[in-house]
């Protein structure tokens, strides 16, 4: 443990700030010494070269032979093909015009009413980014209020529809369906649920719906066939978790009234900073190297994200997907089994002073922390809660106090600071973490731009749905009630446990009946 004087000298050496962007990062509590920087200099050189090649259009995802062009979204001139540059620029202008039309009344609902709501239907990167931005930058004066279908939970969707009904109803609601392939079942289900709700309200769904998808996808075909208001593109060189600064996130934000050009400018400014070849002047390299030090390059510690600002509460959920889906890999680029990854969790400060900071301070030291500090307390005039002390002073005190207490207990931390939560700052944060993920992936030799585990989960889910169809048919054709074991045998299925769970699911939702039995496994089921 270092003394105060040593820590101050290290802070001056390992603190990077950019006044124009209103951004700073301090890695002095990660115990990075000169030997560590020297040891990893070759890895830094390799990572910078790989990133430069990626921005030029190299194949970043060898599994799918795809580029990773999310950096072009805020700097279209970097796109290697003129068609891509024009597509990015044209899409931005189209989004701005569309939002302006909705705000001014040129675009209205079926009954001629101004749109008061926008329902975003998506999952994963198609929801987490838009939700984070909507919450971070939203205000009571939003031009259009956002709502989300971000799961295939019927009760959850009913709750959202009830909220919409209390805020102008579906006649004043625009719906954006977001799916690159159009084949994502959760999003497809959300679209069908939304369409059913529109019809139940006596409305034509197509006159309220917009698609954000890849040209020629299943969703694209549906949008054309059914006559959606319009379509916005997704491209195969933008992955879901890096899509917030495409139409996936920017369309909803523009409708909400958020300055999306400011977001793009902030991301572009951060991209410039994170191309620096001097490690200590490159905030994304400092971040990625801190992860490398903390985890030993093997995921040995988790990342706890603690934003000391309510507006950044959803940042940890957004970063969970960005970091964990990008870095959680079984194989490296050479095909070796490595089981890489960094687990991410978090909530917000100072709420966590009364939640899991106790364990962070005194429990298992299997983590490092990323503190998020926002310098500006509030837009209104400061109010004192004690002589000379504001509520924001307490928040600031809790941040520094927790940081000190954790470090004294051998718990390392990174502190990221922004002047205020603005569109430009939010764009910069998104770009910072995107670049850090890419650098870290290079350090540990993995592909950050594919997600085979997610695809495996989708296939497994479809297997259950297929089996459920067999179970329903078996129940319908049975001459009498059967236990799960008997039913599994009758339909030729070895997995009796899944058959039993399907029967329980069907019975709980009135699609099967239960009778008899002295315990859960002797109950019999009828169709």
Secondary structure as UniProt FT lines:
FT   HELIX           4..13
FT   STRAND          15..18
FT   TURN            19..22
FT   STRAND          23..26
FT   HELIX           28..30
FT   HELIX           34..39
FT   HELIX           41..56
FT   STRAND          59..61
FT   TURN            62..65
FT   STRAND          66..67
FT   HELIX           70..74
FT   HELIX           76..78
FT   HELIX           82..104
FT   TURN            110..111
FT   STRAND          117..121
FT   HELIX           125..137
FT   TURN            140..141
FT   STRAND          145..149
FT   HELIX           154..165
FT   TURN            166..168
FT   HELIX           170..172
FT   STRAND          173..178
FT   HELIX           185..200
FT   TURN            201..202
FT   HELIX           205..208
FT   STRAND          209..214
FT   TURN            215..216
FT   HELIX           218..226
FT   STRAND          230..234
FT   TURN            236..237
FT   HELIX           240..242
FT   TURN            244..245
FT   HELIX           247..256
FT   HELIX           260..273
FT   TURN            274..275
FT   HELIX           279..281
FT   HELIX           283..295
FT   TURN            296..299
FT   STRAND          302..307
FT   HELIX           310..312
FT   TURN            313..314
FT   HELIX           315..319
FT   HELIX           320..325
FT   HELIX           326..327
FT   STRAND          329..331
FT   TURN            333..334
FT   STRAND          337..340
FT   STRAND          344..348
FT   TURN            349..350
FT   HELIX           351..354
FT   TURN            355..356
FT   HELIX           357..362
FT   STRAND          367..374
FT   STRAND          384..386
FT   TURN            387..388
FT   STRAND          389..390
FT   HELIX           391..408
FT   TURN            409..410
FT   STRAND          413..418
FT   HELIX           423..444
FT   TURN            448..449
FT   HELIX           452..477
FT   HELIX           484..490
FT   TURN            491..492
FT   HELIX           496..508
FT   TURN            509..510
FT   STRAND          513..515
FT   TURN            520..522
FT   STRAND          524..526
//
